[in-house]
Amino acid sequence: MTTLGIIGAGHIGSQVARAAIANGYEVVIANSRGPETLADLVAELGPKARAATATDAAASGDVVVVTVPFKAFDAIPVEPLAGKVVIDTNNYYWERDGHVAELDEGRNTVTGMLQQHLPESRVAKGFNHITARDITTDGTPAGTPGRRALATASDFADAAEFVTDLYDRFGFDTVNVGPLAESWRVERDQPAYSAGAQTRDELVANLAKAERKVTTA
């Protein structure tokens, strides 16, 4: 049985936890305020879930989901995530996170920066262009006409493959964007990010329409 560590218990983290529990995973979930503040969520999730510190969630998860505000990515514990697949749900909102020159100038990507912070981990992008509520409501069985698709990207094939399998278990098709250097195609304000629910073909088309934008502070 795979244990999913989740660092960040906000809207996305909580919904990923619900979907994971429904699909047979065990969950260790953390937030910035301490395990005791997650008592109600863990009670709802049931016996396959427990609350923890971020370090404990990182150490306990076979695979770990990082779903914190982008400005907090460099506080993610590094050592306990070494050698592990890490799924990054982050988006960069300069209004909240402050301007980051290498993102504004198109020199890096959101998930690429987490990969640099976690040099011994295998980071993949996931769940960044779906609203939280849709994670548990929009999934359908494989082969369903019009099945919704979600994007991933990684520099590591096994990390992208894990996300692909997880998406499928949750009820979604996958489009692999390629390496993290291409993951800007599904970042904020790009067609694939903004279009809402998309089939695989629609998502592929929207990824192809992406244009790298440069923002000045």
Secondary structure by P-SEA (a helix, b strand, c coil): cbbbbbccccaaaaaaaaaaaaabbbbbbbcccccccaaaaaaaacccbbbbcaaaaaaaccbbbbbccccccccccccccccbbbbbbccccccccccccccccccccaaaaaaaaccccbbbbccccccccccccccccccccccccbbbbcccaaaaaaaaaaaaaabbbbbccccccccccccccccccccccccaaaaaaaaaabbbbbbcc
